Amino acid sequence: MPEPALIEYLDAHRSEFEEDLCEFLRIPSVSAASEHRDDIRRAAQWVAAQFRRLQFSVEVIPTEGHPLVYAESPSVDGAPTALVYGHYDVQPAEPLEKWTTPPFEPARRDGNLYARGATDDKGQMFTHLLSARAWIETKGRLPLRLKFLIEGEEEVGSDNLEKYIAANRQRLACDCCVISDSAQFAPGQPAITYGLRGIAYYELRLLGPNRDLHSGTFGGSVANPANALVRMLTALIDQRGRIQVPGFYDAVLPIGAEEREQLARLPFDEQQYKRELGLDDLAGEEGFTTLERRWVRPTLDINGLTSGYQGEGAKTVLPDRASAKFSFRLVPRQDPDEVTRSLRQMLQSICPPGIRMELIDHHGSPGVMVPLDSPYMKAAARAIQQAFGASPVFTREGGSIPIVATFHDLLGAETLLLGWGQDDDNTHSPNEKFALADFHCGIKASTILWEELSRIGKSAAAVD
């Protein structure tokens, strides 16, 4: 059990922690929008100031895009080093009219804190910074060495992060990495994520005539980019939910019997899931359960469509162009580069005459799995049980955190994926929220985690 002084400190500073998080959330650090470039820099400086308060060594590192924040505490003899990763950038808040309260004016309602970035990822990342504060202000030092790498481009593909890690392997050397950018399994049921899907994200642009045309005068004699786009996208997946890109499933392993049984034992209520989403029925690849489809199988989703006239009333136009953004979620062993090559060949082969095609590969990363039997995983499970009052279940996650594969490949470190959020936190949607109870339990779990990890000892990989 953690020392009483630490828990007393956490209890006494709950209001202060919440106010500090609200100050952070008021910074509209939207990485996708150029008009928020100054806000991004302000958020990076705000994070750096929190570390300076703790007497960490801190650097705000410029990149070709948005800055990185790197901070570290002193080494501790015989204790391991943990690297905490998070991001201070957030998704755009649109559609603004669907927010009950303004997205960058944090509001407390029904035990939740509502704001863009509340759970993704400012609130979750901040729990680890606050746990370090608790140790330093209570005990004068941490029981192990902590390194923090906080970026401002996670929501736009982390273009500059991997370059920095590759060039600074010794500086970032660690025994394990800690990321909180996911969710618990359910309210009152914490979880540790052991698998993530990867991603391959594209934009398909089709160009037809040199201008919009009258659909009556020219229709039937000129290829319509919007029609072509619909046919080409439809060809990518069949009625059974099977993706039709050649070779797409070649590297996909079948779900093992043990894992299938483990997923089936999880207390997942499919009817409640449908009610929460406002759906009469669910859909997906035939032959798999809902959790298997969400976590273990690859998928295709169209993320946006643009073409022609979409204003009020009618306009009989044959558009000059059409475009779509779409993504595959990949499972471990699938190679995003291989998917891209095969996809490009397929689309080129079905692109109709009279249409010029451009396929833009925005970003991709492979899926990952982390071992369940490591001492770091067991330490995390003990910390979570003490903080949340319930033992964590072990789950996969349908989303992608590309940096996990990078940490494994470049640093040789396994990652603890410790999500404090909930599935209904409206991540990337209007009215994003973070339950304040989960926020405080996350701080407590992180505080205990540092003590649990300190007992494991230092590996050769983290000696620097």
Secondary structure, 3 states (H helix, E strand, C coil): CCCHHHHHHHHHCHHHHHHHHHHHHCCCCECCCHHHHHHHHHHHHHHHHHHHHCCCEEEEECCCCCCEEEEECCCCCCCCEEEEEEECCECCCCCHHHCCCCCCCCEEECCEEECCCCCCCHHHHHHHHHHHHHHHHHHCCCCCEEEEEEECCHHHCCCCHHHHHHHCCCCCCCCEEEECCCECCECCECEEEEEECEEEEEEEEEECCCCCEEHHHHECCECCHHHHHHHHHHCCECCCCCECCCCCCCCCCCCCHHHHHHHHHCCCCHHHHHHHHCCCCCCCCCCCCHHHHHHCCCEEEEEEEEECCCCCCCCCEECCEEEEEEEEEECCCCCHHHHHHHHHHHHHHHCCCCCEEEEEEEEEECCEECCCCCHHHHHHHHHHHHHHCCCCEEEEECCCCCHHHHHHHHHCCEEEECCCECCCCCCCCCCCEEEHHHHHHHHHHHHHHHHHHHCCCCCHHHCC
